Amino acid sequence: MAEETASRDVNITADLCGINLSNPTILASGVLGMSRDLLVRVAKAGAGAATIKSVSLEPREGHPNPTVIAYEAGMLNAVGYANAGVEEALKEFHDVSTMPIPIIASAIGQDADEFAAVAERLMAFGFAAIELPLSCPHTPGFGLLAGHGTPEATEKISRAVRSVTDRPIFVKISPNVPALGEVVLAALEGGANGISAVNTMGPGMIINVEARRPVLDFKVGGVSGPALRPIAVRCVYDVVAAIREAGREAPVIGIGGVSTGRHALEMIMAGATAVGIGTGVYQRGIDVFRKVAQELTHECHRLGIESLSDVRGAAHG
């Protein structure tokens, strides 16, 4: 009964550019977003929304295995954007508007024209929004290794995608970029509606001392999980500050190491509207979304918070 009372007392819904979420948890791209059936499982597990695995114009094999490794402070991954290409993706994710939760597309490309081509195909099939990861630290030809993390490239790619869709666009940024505010404002200037902060950091390396070589086949990979969380929180804080200082408004999805309700509340107090969960799925199982939402509710109830909107950005004073 106490749990039911707490749930009634606290409003943990979220609004992302008119996309209504029953709670602020979102499946991050690259985790469980490979098929329609998995997205249904994520919805049943309590997620407020879900992001599919990133899709490229043509099929990609990605990096050879091993591509993912867990270690004491999180995970390293260098998958290399392995995917079947946009045409196969559309067969798998046909008419996602009928899904029980909003589904966010994720488009990748090697230049602005490719981003726009993938986005145009995807957005004709009912996705609620699109995420543009311009920040992968370990895939040649994409993200940071293609120079997509600069303000100039960010604006150009955002503008190209805006020209082919009127749906919300979220640009996913890197924690490695020093001029974070400039990148954020360039994304908004190009027509993006919001920011996903952040992608994995690094890249980092773990060496198998018995084999005397790096564990990942690509040698290095993006760092996620608990090691990333304090960096991600700081980035969300800085992103929100930059948006406010420019006199603009744009929602931020906080991503990086969130696996508990307290972590989610921390992100929200830094200014996030919603929180992406990736590594947390491996740490706590697919029910992590329901667990985080329930824990977030209890944290708010304990602190006397009636609605997340009352404390969103509270850390800014």
C-alpha positions as CSV (number, residue, x, y, z in Angstrom):
1,M,0.0,0.0,0.0
2,A,2.9,2.4,0.8
3,E,4.3,1.7,-2.6
4,E,1.0,2.5,-4.3
5,T,0.6,5.7,-2.2
6,A,4.1,6.9,-3.2
7,S,3.4,6.2,-6.9
8,R,0.3,8.3,-6.7
9,D,2.1,11.2,-4.9
10,V,5.0,11.6,-7.3
11,N,4.8,12.6,-11.0
12,I,7.7,10.9,-12.8
13,T,6.4,11.4,-16.3
14,A,8.6,13.2,-18.9
15,D,8.0,15.2,-22.0
16,L,10.5,15.1,-24.8
17,C,9.5,17.6,-27.5
18,G,5.9,16.5,-27.2
19,I,6.8,12.8,-26.8
20,N,5.1,11.6,-23.6
21,L,7.0,9.1,-21.4
22,S,5.3,7.4,-18.5
23,N,8.7,7.5,-16.7
24,P,12.0,9.1,-17.7
25,T,13.9,5.8,-18.5
26,I,15.0,5.2,-22.1
27,L,16.8,2.2,-23.5
28,A,20.1,3.5,-24.8
29,S,21.1,2.7,-28.4
30,G,23.2,-0.4,-28.9
31,V,21.7,-2.4,-26.1
32,L,18.7,-4.8,-26.9
33,G,17.6,-2.5,-29.7
34,M,18.3,-5.0,-32.4
35,S,14.8,-6.4,-33.1
36,R,11.1,-5.6,-32.7
37,D,10.7,-8.5,-30.2
38,L,13.4,-7.2,-28.0
39,L,11.8,-3.7,-28.0
40,V,8.5,-5.3,-26.9
41,R,10.4,-7.0,-24.0
42,V,12.0,-3.6,-23.1
43,A,8.5,-2.0,-23.0
44,K,7.2,-4.8,-20.8
45,A,10.2,-4.3,-18.5
46,G,9.0,-0.8,-17.8
47,A,11.0,1.5,-20.0
48,G,9.5,4.9,-20.8
49,A,11.0,4.8,-24.4
50,A,13.6,2.8,-26.3
51,T,16.3,3.6,-28.9
52,I,17.1,1.1,-31.6
53,K,20.7,0.0,-32.5
54,S,22.3,2.5,-34.9
55,V,21.6,2.0,-38.5
56,S,23.8,2.8,-41.5
57,L,22.9,3.2,-45.2
58,E,24.6,0.0,-46.2
59,P,25.2,-3.2,-44.1
60,R,28.3,-3.2,-41.9
61,E,30.1,-6.2,-40.4
62,G,31.7,-4.0,-37.7
63,H,34.8,-5.0,-35.7
64,P,35.6,-8.8,-35.2
65,N,35.0,-10.4,-31.8
66,P,35.7,-9.9,-29.0
67,T,33.9,-6.5,-29.1
68,V,32.7,-6.2,-25.5
69,I,34.3,-6.8,-22.2
70,A,33.1,-6.1,-18.6
71,Y,35.6,-5.0,-16.0
72,E,35.4,-3.8,-12.4
73,A,34.4,-0.2,-13.2
74,G,32.0,-0.9,-16.2
75,M,32.4,-2.0,-19.7
76,L,34.5,-1.5,-22.9
77,N,33.0,-1.9,-26.3
78,A,34.2,-1.6,-29.9
79,V,31.3,-3.1,-31.9
80,G,32.1,-0.9,-34.9
81,Y,28.4,-0.2,-35.7
82,A,27.7,-3.7,-37.0
83,N,24.2,-3.7,-38.5
84,A,22.3,-5.0,-41.5
85,G,21.7,-1.6,-43.2
86,V,18.7,0.6,-43.4
87,E,16.6,-1.5,-45.8
88,E,16.8,-4.6,-43.5
89,A,16.2,-2.4,-40.5
90,L,13.0,-1.1,-42.0
91,K,11.8,-4.7,-42.5
92,E,12.5,-5.4,-38.8
93,F,11.1,-2.2,-37.4
94,H,8.1,-1.6,-39.7
95,D,5.4,0.7,-38.3
96,V,6.9,1.1,-34.8
97,S,4.2,3.7,-34.1
98,T,2.1,0.7,-32.9
99,M,4.6,-0.2,-30.2
100,P,3.5,0.3,-26.6
101,I,6.2,2.9,-25.9
102,P,7.8,5.6,-28.1
103,I,10.7,4.2,-30.2
104,I,13.6,6.4,-31.2
105,A,15.6,5.7,-34.3
106,S,19.4,6.0,-34.4
107,A,21.1,7.0,-37.7
108,I,24.8,7.0,-38.6
109,G,26.6,8.1,-41.7
110,Q,30.1,9.0,-42.9
111,D,29.0,12.4,-44.1
112,A,25.9,14.7,-43.9
113,D,24.4,13.3,-47.0
114,E,24.5,9.7,-45.6
115,F,23.0,10.8,-42.3
116,A,20.1,12.5,-44.2
117,A,19.6,9.5,-46.5
118,V,19.3,7.1,-43.6
119,A,17.1,9.5,-41.5
120,E,14.7,10.0,-44.4
121,R,14.2,6.3,-44.9
122,L,13.8,5.6,-41.1
123,M,11.5,8.5,-40.3
124,A,8.9,7.3,-42.9
125,F,8.2,4.3,-40.6
126,G,6.7,5.8,-37.5
127,F,9.7,6.5,-35.2
128,A,8.9,9.1,-32.6
129,A,12.3,10.8,-32.9
130,I,15.8,10.3,-34.3
131,E,19.1,10.3,-32.5
132,L,22.3,11.2,-34.4
133,P,25.4,9.8,-32.7
134,L,28.3,12.1,-33.8
135,S,30.5,10.9,-31.1
136,C,31.7,7.2,-31.4
137,P,35.3,7.0,-30.2
138,H,36.3,3.8,-31.9
139,T,34.9,3.4,-35.4
140,P,37.0,4.7,-38.4
141,G,34.9,6.8,-40.7
142,F,32.3,7.6,-38.1
143,G,31.9,9.8,-35.1
144,L,35.0,11.3,-33.6
145,L,37.3,9.4,-36.0
146,A,35.5,11.2,-38.9
147,G,35.6,14.6,-37.3
148,H,31.8,14.6,-36.6
149,G,32.3,16.0,-33.1
150,T,33.3,19.5,-34.2
151,P,30.8,22.4,-34.0
152,E,31.0,22.8,-37.8
153,A,30.3,19.2,-38.6
154,T,27.6,19.0,-36.0
155,E,25.7,21.9,-37.4
156,K,26.1,20.6,-41.0
157,I,24.8,17.1,-40.2
158,S,22.0,18.4,-38.0
159,R,20.9,20.8,-40.8
160,A,21.0,18.0,-43.4
161,V,18.8,15.7,-41.3
162,R,16.4,18.6,-40.4
163,S,15.8,19.0,-44.1
164,V,14.3,15.6,-44.4
165,T,12.2,15.2,-41.3
166,D,10.0,17.3,-39.0
167,R,10.4,14.8,-36.1
168,P,12.5,15.7,-33.1
169,I,16.2,15.3,-33.6
170,F,18.6,14.5,-30.7
171,V,22.3,14.9,-31.3
172,K,24.4,12.5,-29.2
173,I,27.6,14.2,-28.1
174,S,31.0,13.0,-26.7
175,P,32.3,13.5,-23.2
176,N,35.8,13.9,-24.8
177,V,35.0,17.2,-26.5
178,P,36.5,20.2,-24.6
179,A,34.2,22.9,-26.2
180,L,31.0,21.1,-25.3
181,G,28.9,24.2,-25.2
182,E,29.9,25.1,-28.8
183,V,29.0,21.7,-30.1
184,V,25.6,21.8,-28.3
185,L,24.7,25.2,-29.7
186,A,25.9,24.2,-33.2
187,A,23.5,21.2,-33.0
188,L,20.6,23.5,-32.1
189,E,21.5,26.0,-34.7
190,G,21.4,23.2,-37.3
191,G,17.9,22.3,-36.3
192,A,18.3,19.7,-33.6
193,N,15.6,19.8,-30.9
194,G,17.6,18.2,-28.0
195,I,20.9,16.6,-26.9
196,S,21.8,13.1,-25.8
197,A,24.6,13.4,-23.3
198,V,26.8,11.4,-23.5
199,N,28.3,8.6,-25.7
200,T,31.0,6.4,-24.3
201,M,34.3,8.0,-23.3
202,G,37.9,7.1,-24.1
203,P,38.7,4.9,-25.9
204,G,40.2,2.8,-23.2
205,M,42.2,-0.5,-23.3
206,I,42.4,-3.6,-21.2
207,I,45.3,-6.0,-21.7
208,N,45.2,-9.8,-21.1
209,V,48.5,-10.3,-19.3
210,E,48.5,-14.0,-20.0
211,A,48.1,-13.5,-23.7
212,R,50.2,-10.3,-23.6
213,R,47.8,-8.4,-25.9
214,P,44.6,-6.2,-25.7
215,V,41.4,-8.1,-25.0
216,L,39.3,-6.4,-27.6
217,D,40.2,-7.3,-31.2
218,F,40.1,-3.6,-32.1
219,K,42.4,-3.1,-29.1
220,V,40.5,-0.1,-27.7
221,G,36.9,0.6,-26.9
222,G,34.5,3.1,-25.5
223,V,34.2,3.2,-21.7
224,S,30.7,3.0,-20.2
225,G,29.0,2.2,-16.9
226,P,30.0,3.4,-13.4
227,A,33.3,4.8,-14.5
228,L,31.5,7.1,-16.9
229,R,28.7,8.3,-14.6
230,P,30.4,11.3,-12.9
231,I,31.7,12.5,-16.2
232,A,28.3,12.1,-17.8
233,V,26.6,14.0,-14.9
234,R,29.1,16.8,-15.3
235,C,28.5,16.9,-19.1
236,V,24.7,17.1,-18.6
237,Y,25.2,19.9,-16.2
238,D,27.5,21.8,-18.6
239,V,25.2,21.1,-21.6
240,V,22.1,22.5,-19.7
241,A,24.2,25.5,-18.5
242,A,25.3,26.3,-22.1
243,I,21.7,26.0,-23.4
244,R,20.4,28.3,-20.6
245,E,23.2,30.9,-21.1
246,A,22.3,31.1,-24.8
247,G,18.7,31.9,-23.8
248,R,17.4,28.7,-25.4
249,E,15.4,25.7,-24.3
250,A,16.1,22.1,-25.3
251,P,15.6,18.8,-23.5
252,V,18.6,16.7,-22.6
253,I,18.7,12.9,-22.3
254,G,21.3,12.0,-19.6
255,I,23.2,8.8,-20.5
256,G,26.2,7.2,-18.7
257,G,26.2,4.8,-15.8
258,V,22.6,5.2,-14.7
259,S,21.5,2.0,-13.0
260,T,19.5,3.1,-9.9
261,G,16.8,5.6,-9.1
262,R,19.2,7.8,-7.2
263,H,21.5,7.9,-10.3
264,A,18.5,9.0,-12.4
265,L,17.5,11.7,-9.9
266,E,21.1,13.0,-9.9
267,M,20.9,13.3,-13.7
268,I,17.6,15.1,-13.5
269,M,18.9,17.5,-10.9
270,A,21.8,18.2,-13.3
271,G,19.1,19.2,-15.8
272,A,18.2,16.1,-17.7
273,T,14.6,15.5,-18.9
274,A,15.1,11.8,-19.3
275,V,17.8,9.2,-18.7
276,G,19.3,6.6,-21.0
277,I,20.2,3.2,-19.6
278,G,22.6,0.8,-21.3
279,T,25.2,-0.9,-19.1
280,G,22.6,-1.0,-16.3
281,V,20.8,-3.7,-18.3
282,Y,23.8,-6.0,-17.9
283,Q,24.2,-5.1,-14.3
284,R,20.6,-5.5,-13.1
285,G,18.8,-7.3,-15.9
286,I,16.2,-6.2,-18.3
287,D,13.9,-5.1,-15.4
288,V,16.3,-2.3,-14.6
289,F,13.9,0.2,-16.2
290,R,11.1,-0.8,-13.8
291,K,13.5,-0.9,-10.9
292,V,14.9,2.5,-11.6
293,A,11.4,4.0,-12.0
294,Q,10.3,2.6,-8.7
295,E,13.5,3.6,-6.9
296,L,13.2,7.1,-8.4
297,T,9.6,7.3,-7.1
298,H,10.7,6.3,-3.7
299,E,13.6,8.7,-3.6
300,C,11.3,11.6,-4.6
301,H,8.7,10.5,-2.0
302,R,11.5,10.4,0.7
303,L,12.7,13.9,-0.2
304,G,9.2,15.4,-0.5
305,I,9.4,15.9,-4.2
306,E,6.0,15.8,-5.9
307,S,7.1,16.1,-9.5
308,L,10.4,15.8,-11.4
309,S,9.8,19.2,-12.9
310,D,10.2,20.6,-9.4
311,V,13.8,19.6,-9.2
312,R,14.9,19.4,-12.8
313,G,18.1,21.4,-13.0
314,A,18.0,22.1,-9.2
315,A,21.8,21.6,-9.0
316,H,22.3,24.8,-11.0
317,G,20.8,26.8,-8.1
